[in-house]
């Protein structure tokens, strides 16, 4: 378990962090996004998509559709648990097949059903510090995500 | 006894499982949506809203009930139509598989439908003369899409949201203001007692050349207005009942301004003289009134989808007859297209 703080003064900083993550994501990378409404989860997601070679303008909130898929350097599966009532509804989406597949998985509101997420993942908690200021806390929880976190820190 | 042909339309793109029997002249003989109380009862309680497993359990009873209500048999059908895009993969697949099985076993054509185009076609179903060509606008929890609709078989996407859909913004603002789901009706109800001019919320992209929407920042502005900007020393007024109503009314006014403005922009852009609006948010009373006023002032024809066809249903699958006429049938390779096709794709 490892952690790294990334302070962001503006959406531009957030974009830089997201692109860094997208560029370095590997097949099987799972990222859990945690933060209140308005924290910028979808904005960070769009930047991660950009880092994977996906047009960020194509990335919209997955709240309604629950899962959105995008084709980039690696496939990106963008989930949102916001609208789900219980863990069974999340399970019924067939999420495990995605989590243990070859794409990159991004789960907004990832802390709602942590027991379904793989143990080795990158958790990103977003704190709202001001109108445009955000604090990103990145935490890894296994050898695979440790390596990603180390790369992010080194490349930043 | 009528000799007019019949088709069965199936809808399972999101939360609702629905089927309808529709006559060739467009008459809807029956229209069953499985979020209705009777069906909840049949399955002993509240049906899970999202899982494709729920669709799986409901789809055959829904089809049976629909045929029974129409007083017709499967063997009397001339075609099967099914929504194949956009929506949830698993949910769409349940409808598609049922449709393929029926079409194959009955030896009748299979017609793929686009859920959003069908929402626009809902306006055609009650219009006294054809709506085409027109600007079509589908505004709901999942979509805020503008189309250039040249005919029932030719829809071109003009623009959509770059983050949250309009209905989604209502849902999230409802959450912020501690109002029940679905957010559209509950925010609108609270807004009735509020002052729409109390807070000058942003009108995102209203004066932008692009036919695009963005409601994520507006939602954040509402949160800051309700609870203050984190880290800021500026205090916000206490969140009294009146204050909540003012926020709701001001938020709704901002969303409606943008929706109406973008419709006007799309009409100007295409040169069409008719605007058709469907989807769940089209039930919003303020939006309906503002569109009526805009239509009178600017001299275009406005067609609003009837209330029961604004939310998800299979009756709007009546568009299938238009595709039938043009021979737009699918083969067994037909697949679902869960994601949205974007403008310019």
HADDOCK unambig.tbl for C-alpha pairs under 7 A between the chains (distance, minus, plus):
assign (segid A and resid 38 and name CA) (segid B and resid 219 and name CA) 6.81 0.50 0.50
assign (segid A and resid 38 and name CA) (segid B and resid 220 and name CA) 4.62 0.50 0.50
assign (segid A and resid 57 and name CA) (segid B and resid 162 and name CA) 6.03 0.50 0.50
assign (segid A and resid 60 and name CA) (segid B and resid 162 and name CA) 5.51 0.50 0.50
assign (segid A and resid 60 and name CA) (segid B and resid 163 and name CA) 4.15 0.50 0.50
assign (segid A and resid 60 and name CA) (segid B and resid 164 and name CA) 6.36 0.50 0.50
assign (segid A and resid 61 and name CA) (segid B and resid 163 and name CA) 5.17 0.50 0.50
assign (segid A and resid 61 and name CA) (segid B and resid 164 and name CA) 5.27 0.50 0.50
assign (segid A and resid 64 and name CA) (segid B and resid 141 and name CA) 6.45 0.50 0.50
assign (segid A and resid 64 and name CA) (segid B and resid 142 and name CA) 5.17 0.50 0.50
assign (segid A and resid 65 and name CA) (segid B and resid 87 and name CA) 6.33 0.50 0.50
assign (segid A and resid 65 and name CA) (segid B and resid 88 and name CA) 5.86 0.50 0.50
assign (segid A and resid 65 and name CA) (segid B and resid 142 and name CA) 6.80 0.50 0.50
assign (segid A and resid 68 and name CA) (segid B and resid 339 and name CA) 6.59 0.50 0.50
assign (segid A and resid 89 and name CA) (segid B and resid 50 and name CA) 6.66 0.50 0.50
assign (segid A and resid 89 and name CA) (segid B and resid 51 and name CA) 5.70 0.50 0.50
assign (segid A and resid 92 and name CA) (segid B and resid 51 and name CA) 5.54 0.50 0.50
assign (segid A and resid 93 and name CA) (segid B and resid 51 and name CA) 6.44 0.50 0.50
assign (segid A and resid 128 and name CA) (segid B and resid 230 and name CA) 6.21 0.50 0.50
assign (segid A and resid 129 and name CA) (segid B and resid 230 and name CA) 5.33 0.50 0.50
assign (segid A and resid 129 and name CA) (segid B and resid 231 and name CA) 5.29 0.50 0.50
assign (segid A and resid 130 and name CA) (segid B and resid 229 and name CA) 5.92 0.50 0.50
assign (segid A and resid 130 and name CA) (segid B and resid 230 and name CA) 5.00 0.50 0.50
assign (segid A and resid 130 and name CA) (segid B and resid 231 and name CA) 5.11 0.50 0.50
assign (segid A and resid 130 and name CA) (segid B and resid 232 and name CA) 6.46 0.50 0.50
assign (segid A and resid 131 and name CA) (segid B and resid 229 and name CA) 5.84 0.50 0.50
